[in-house]
Amino acid sequence: MAGFLLPAEAASSSSVPNELQQMLIEEPPLSQFIVKESAFGPVGSSPPLVQIPIVDVSLVFSSQDELEKLKNALSSWGCFQAIGHGISSSFLDKVREAAKHFFSLPMEEKHKCFRAVKEAEGYGSDLIVSDKQILDWSNRLFLMVFPEHKRRLNLWPEMPNDFGEILIEYATKIRSLMDLCFKAMAKSLQLEEDIFLKHFGDQAVVQARYNFYPPCPRSDLVLGLKSHSDKSGVTILLQDPQVEGLQLFKDGTWFRVPIIPQALIVNLGDQMEIMSNGIFKSPLHRVTTNTERMRASVAMLIEPAAEQEIGPVDDLVDEKRPRLYQNVKNYGAFNYHCYQKGLVALDAVKM
């Protein structure tokens, strides 16, 4: 088999830089990437394409129908395609282009952003937390944007030269969008509009994760991102406008998620399922690989600060719906370690 691009940590769990490098290997690919067993069906299947709910977020406070659509989407799918979000198509394209520019830079330029060993922030592939860990066929640039004082600007790309400016503007717009969505979620459950905002706290975290999925010749065995639910409160995903890859697991079946180029996918994370006492769902999802084309996406993760305790909202706990989850702190770190070990973090915090 001809050589192909492969995330560097496939070859070793040592502290070598996490750069994509050209490697000549024999079929099948390195064992660290092969999904040998899965409780959620085979990797190489071709699930049906399904249109997940579309919500016009500009109407959720003026249209009861649109508010109900949001509630039903989050109670069943745990996500929706957001339109009417107020972020221009030209600016979304600018965010995508900045990501692709960075990923196309020479190795020595990306070296400046490499994450340190055992740290998540910066550029690289999977952190190694287990000898039995199956690696994702992807590299990522992971950056803290808010709170502002926690930014590690030494890890921010210098090229393109407007990368930081674009990221801050995009994160600010996403934070405003999510404030609106949190209020709408609360209203849909007949709660005080700021109740979820209070749970996130004054120092809510906004992180950016730029995802790069190189072509993979064995897409039947290898995933770009393993099956998981998000550790966040909410994740906002800007999809690649041309290359499909996101899949959702619902009612025992995987579904391919279509691309709406200028929509944003609002995907609930575990922490919002906890806060809603299980009314809203944190969906299981994965990203497949493509044999011929690279794929790039940009995810913004919003979650409470690590020291902020979260738990089910009191008004959503009663005799008919008892408390389903314990109160937790630093859920993000706990979820990540469970994910790499193939465990379900939500199950571990159930009452």
ABEGO torsion letter per residue (X at the ends): XBBBBBBAAAABABABBBBBBBBBBBOBBBAAABBABBAAEBAABBBBBBBBBBBBAAAAAABAAAAAAAAAAAAAAGBBBBBGAGBBAAAAAAAAAAAAAAAABBAAAAAAABBBBGBABEBEBBBBABAABBBBBBBBBBBBAOBAAABBAAABBAOBAAAAAAAAAAAAAAAAAAAAAAAAAAAAAGBBAAAAAAAAEAABBBBBBBBBBBBBABAAABBABBBBBBABABBBBBBBAABBABBBBBGGBBBBBBBBAABBBBBBBAAAAAAAGGABBBBBBBBBBBAABBBBBBBBBBBBBAABBBBBBAAABBAABBBABBBBBGAAAAAAAAAAAGBBAAAAABX
